[in-house]
């Protein structure tokens, strides 16, 4: 009935803020005078051409403020990730135990959505779900379609990159699931993707480290195999906002050479999502969201680390355990214990018995 909107407009007006129609930006831009802060990497040419005053090129300062979550936002987003973890783990149980013989990429996408829709305060997916079977997963931003739906058999690997928008937070998770027999090469690279992901999740670093430094740390595991992936390692995530939100990101090089890579600050939430993509054969990606937090402070300065927010097992059926170091095994076991203990109260007895197997110590 518009009551809420009218109250919001009135509240903004009391703070000296006027709500304008979307397309009024073009007319109002012409009226600017003095100096105006503009992110030249983010506006279209029409707006730029209408500005007839001095331009100060720089990032929108609100991006930085939004990227550092408050204590309330952190508490809420942990609750959102718990619910999303319940949905994802129930889905994984279904995929491993009950997937029908006629399943397709689209039907599996719909099934995952149904588990999220059952969660409290779920409003929508946070982006179009990527459900990619076998060689389709080598296309990093592939989307299934009903026009070209693909039959998913109980063999090979299935990559699903998905997320949910809950009123208490935004989620983004990728898991590569093992549906049956896989090759030794697939198993090797699945394990190396996990090793790379754990590098960031377990990283300890002095305050001041930026995304480029962390990116190199993650890729090093794959570089040792002369493998790379042609995208960033991670991106910032908004709070019931954009699932891709800066300025924090983990990349090998700057998006804009005029702007420095953002320092990781306590309260930032960033994805950790390395992968291996072999054209025409397979794609593997594993992704957790991580919260940057302060570690100890000593004579060297303030140390920082990450805490995982994402709650869903890594598919142990894809691992070559012999390739993992003792530290990596301990890190995976620690994460899986966190997943198991967090989700246990929200799963059925059958799901919990299954979860014990898929979060077992290795």
C-alpha positions in Angstrom: 0.0 0.0 0.0 3.0 2.3 0.0 2.8 3.2 3.7 6.3 2.0 4.4 7.7 3.8 1.3 6.1 7.0 2.3 7.5 6.8 5.8 11.0 6.0 4.5 10.8 9.0 2.1 9.7 11.3 4.9 12.6 10.0 7.1 15.1 10.7 4.4 13.7 14.1 3.8 14.2 15.0 7.5 17.9 14.2 7.0 18.1 16.4 3.9 18.0 13.5 1.4 15.6 13.7 -1.5 14.4 10.6 -3.3 14.4 11.0 -7.1 13.3 8.9 -10.0 16.0 6.5 -11.4 16.4 8.3 -14.8 16.7 11.7 -13.1 20.4 11.0 -12.6 21.1 12.2 -16.2 19.3 15.6 -15.7 20.6 16.1 -12.2 24.2 15.4 -13.2 24.2 18.4 -15.4 23.4 20.6 -12.4 26.5 19.6 -10.4 29.0 22.3 -9.5 32.3 22.6 -7.6 34.0 19.3 -7.2 32.4 15.9 -7.5 33.8 12.5 -6.4 33.4 10.0 -9.3 34.5 6.4 -9.7 35.5 6.6 -13.4 35.8 2.8 -13.6 32.1 2.4 -12.5 30.0 5.0 -14.4 28.7 5.0 -17.9 29.8 7.4 -20.6 26.5 9.3 -20.7 26.7 10.3 -17.0 30.4 11.2 -17.5 29.7 13.4 -20.5 27.0 15.4 -18.5 29.4 16.4 -15.7 30.5 19.9 -16.2 32.6 20.5 -13.1 35.8 19.3 -11.6 36.0 15.5 -11.2 37.9 13.9 -8.4 38.4 10.2 -9.4 38.1 7.8 -6.6 36.1 4.9 -5.1 32.8 5.3 -3.4 33.6 5.6 0.3 30.5 3.7 1.2 31.9 0.6 -0.3 34.7 0.5 2.3 32.3 1.2 5.2 29.9 -1.6 4.0 32.7 -4.1 3.6 33.5 -4.0 7.3 30.6 -5.7 9.0 29.3 -4.6 12.4 29.0 -7.1 15.3 25.3 -7.3 14.6 25.8 -8.0 10.9 28.4 -10.7 11.7 26.1 -12.4 14.2 23.2 -12.4 11.7 25.3 -13.6 8.8 26.6 -16.5 10.8 22.9 -17.4 11.4 22.2 -17.1 7.6 25.2 -19.4 6.9 24.0 -21.9 9.4 20.6 -22.1 7.6 22.3 -22.2 4.2 24.5 -25.0 5.5 21.5 -27.0 6.6 20.0 -26.6 3.1 23.2 -27.4 1.3 23.9 -30.5 3.5 20.4 -31.8 3.2 20.8 -31.4 -0.6 24.2 -33.2 -0.6 22.6 -36.1 1.3 19.8 -36.2 -1.3 22.3 -36.0 -4.1 24.4 -38.9 -2.7 21.5 -41.1 -1.7 18.3 -40.3 -3.6 19.1 -38.6 -6.9 16.8 -40.1 -9.5 18.1 -41.7 -12.7 16.4 -39.1 -14.8 18.0 -36.1 -13.0 19.2 -33.2 -15.1 21.1 -30.0 -14.4 17.9 -28.0 -14.2 16.0 -30.5 -12.0 18.9 -30.6 -9.6 19.0 -26.8 -9.5 15.3 -26.8 -8.7 15.8 -29.4 -5.9 18.6 -27.3 -4.3 16.3 -24.3 -4.4 13.5 -26.2 -2.6 15.9 -26.9 0.4 16.8 -23.2 0.6 13.1 -22.1 0.4 12.4 -24.2 3.5 14.8 -22.0 5.5 13.5 -19.1 7.6 13.9 -15.6 6.2 15.0 -16.9 2.7 14.0 -14.4 0.0 15.8 -15.5 -3.2 18.9 -16.9 -4.6 21.9 -14.5 -4.4 22.7 -15.2 -8.1 21.7 -17.6 -10.9 22.8 -21.0 -9.7 25.6 -22.7 -11.7 24.9 -26.4 -12.0 27.5 -27.8 -14.3 28.0 -31.5 -15.1 31.3 -33.0 -16.3 32.8 -30.9 -19.1 30.2 -28.1 -18.6 32.0 -27.2 -15.3 35.1 -26.2 -17.3 33.1 -23.1 -18.3 33.5 -21.0 -15.2 30.2 -19.0 -15.6 28.1 -21.7 -17.2 24.3 -21.7 -16.5 22.0 -24.6 -17.2 18.9 -24.0 -19.4 15.7 -25.8 -20.1 16.4 -25.4 -23.8 19.6 -27.4 -23.5 19.1 -29.4 -20.3 21.8 -32.0 -19.6 21.2 -35.5 -18.1 23.2 -36.0 -15.0 24.4 -39.6 -14.5 25.7 -41.3 -11.4 29.3 -40.9 -12.6 31.8 -38.1 -12.8 31.7 -34.8 -11.1 29.0 -32.1 -10.7 30.0 -28.5 -9.8 27.4 -26.3 -8.1 28.1 -22.7 -7.4 25.1 -21.1 -5.6 23.9 -18.9 -2.8 21.0 -17.5 -0.9 19.7 -14.1 0.1 18.3 -14.3 3.6 17.1 -11.2 5.5 19.9 -11.9 7.9 22.7 -12.4 5.4 24.0 -13.3 1.9 25.7 -16.6 1.1 27.9 -17.9 -1.7 29.2 -21.5 -1.8 30.7 -23.8 -4.4 31.0 -27.6 -4.0 32.2 -30.1 -6.5 30.3 -33.4 -5.9 31.5 -36.9 -6.9 28.7 -38.8 -8.3 30.5 -42.0 -9.2 33.8 -43.1 -10.8 36.3 -40.4 -11.6 39.8 -40.5 -13.2 43.1 -40.3 -11.3 43.7 -36.9 -12.9 40.3 -35.6 -11.7 41.1 -36.9 -8.2 44.6 -35.3 -8.2 43.3 -31.9 -9.2 40.3 -32.1 -6.8 42.8 -32.6 -4.0 45.0 -29.7 -5.2 42.0 -27.4 -5.4 41.3 -28.3 -1.7 45.0 -27.7 -0.8 44.8 -24.2 -2.4 41.5 -23.4 -0.7 42.9 -24.4 2.7 45.9 -22.1 2.1 43.6 -19.1 2.4 41.3 -20.5 5.0 44.3 -21.3 7.3 46.3 -18.2 6.5 47.9 -16.1 9.3 49.3 -12.8 8.2 50.4 -9.4 9.5 47.9 -6.5 9.2 48.4 -4.7 5.9 48.3 -7.8 3.6 46.2 -7.1 0.6 44.4 -9.3 -1.9 47.3 -9.7 -4.3 49.5 -11.1 -1.6 46.9 -13.6 -0.5 46.1 -14.6 -4.1 49.7 -15.7 -4.7 49.6 -17.7 -1.5 46.5 -19.6 -2.7 47.7 -20.2 -6.3 51.1 -21.5 -5.3 49.7 -24.9 -4.7 48.3 -25.1 -8.2 51.3 -23.3 -9.7 53.5 -26.1 -8.4 51.5 -28.3 -10.8 51.9 -25.7 -13.6 48.1 -25.1 -13.4 46.3 -21.7 -13.1 42.8 -20.4 -13.2 41.8 -17.3 -15.2 39.7 -15.5 -12.6 40.1 -14.1 -9.2 40.4 -16.2 -6.1 37.8 -14.4 -4.0 35.5 -11.4 -3.7 33.8 -9.4 -1.0 30.2 -10.3 -0.1 27.6 -7.8 0.9 25.1 -8.1 3.8 21.7 -8.8 2.2 23.2 -6.8 -0.7 25.4 -7.7 -3.7 27.0 -11.1 -3.6 30.0 -9.5 -5.3 30.9 -6.4 -3.4 34.2 -4.6 -3.0 36.6 -3.2 -2.3 38.1 -6.4 -0.8 38.9 -9.0 -3.3 41.6 -11.7 -3.9 43.1 -11.3 -7.3 46.5 -11.7 -9.0 46.5 -8.2 -10.4 44.7 -4.9 -10.0 41.3 -4.4 -11.7 42.2 -0.7 -12.0 45.9 0.2 -11.9 45.1 3.6 -10.4 43.6 1.9 -7.3 45.6 -0.1 -4.7 44.5 -3.6 -3.7 42.4 -3.4 -0.6 43.9 -4.4 2.8 42.1 -7.2 4.6 40.4 -5.6 7.6 38.7 -7.3 10.5 35.0 -7.7 9.7 35.4 -8.1 6.0 33.8 -11.2 4.4 35.6 -12.6 1.4 35.2 -15.8 -0.7 37.9 -18.4 -1.1 37.3 -20.2 -4.4 40.3 -21.6 -6.3 39.6 -24.0 -9.2 41.0 -26.1 -12.0 39.2 -26.0 -15.4 40.3 -28.3 -18.2 38.4 -27.5 -21.4 36.2 -30.2 -22.8 36.9 -32.5 -19.8 36.0 -31.2 -16.3 35.9 -28.3 -13.9 36.5 -28.3 -10.1 35.9 -25.4 -7.7 35.6 -25.3 -3.9 34.4 -22.2 -2.2 33.9 -21.0 1.4 33.1 -17.6 2.7 35.7 -16.4 5.3 35.4 -13.7 7.9 38.7 -11.7 8.6 39.4 -11.5 12.3 42.2 -10.2 14.5 44.7 -12.8 15.8 47.3 -12.1 18.5 49.3 -8.8 18.7 53.0 -8.9 19.6 56.3 -7.1 18.9 55.8 -7.7 15.1 52.4 -6.1 15.0 48.8 -7.1 14.7 48.3 -10.6 13.3 45.2 -11.5 11.3 43.5 -14.7 10.2 40.2 -16.0 8.8 37.3 -17.9 10.2 35.1 -20.0 7.9 31.4 -19.0 7.7 30.3 -21.7 5.2 28.9 -24.9 6.6 28.9 -27.9 4.2 31.1 -30.9 3.8 33.9 -31.2 1.3 33.2 -34.3 -0.7 35.8 -36.8 0.6 35.0 -39.1 -2.3 37.1 -36.9 -4.5 40.3 -36.8 -2.4 43.7 -38.5 -2.9 44.6 -38.3 0.8 48.2 -39.2 0.1 48.7 -35.8 -1.5 47.7 -34.0 1.7 50.3 -32.9 4.3 49.7 -33.5 8.0 48.8 -29.9 8.5 46.3 -30.0 5.6 44.6 -33.1 7.0 44.3 -31.5 10.4 42.8 -28.3 8.8 40.3 -30.4 6.9 39.4 -32.4 10.0 39.0 -29.2 12.0 36.7 -27.7 9.4 34.6 -30.9 9.1 34.2 -31.1 12.9 33.0 -27.5 12.9 30.5 -28.4 10.1 29.3 -31.6 11.9 28.8 -30.0 15.3 27.1 -26.9 13.9 24.6 -28.7 11.8 23.8 -31.7 14.0 20.8 -30.2 15.8 19.1 -29.4 12.5 19.4 -32.7 10.7 17.4 -36.0 10.9 19.0 -39.0 12.5 19.6 -40.6 9.1 21.2 -37.3 7.8 23.4 -37.1 10.9 24.7 -40.7 10.5 25.5 -39.9 6.9 27.2 -36.7 7.9 29.5 -38.5 10.3 30.8 -40.5 7.3 31.3 -37.4 5.1 33.0 -35.4 7.9 35.1 -38.3 9.3 38.7 -37.7 10.3 41.2 -38.5 7.7 
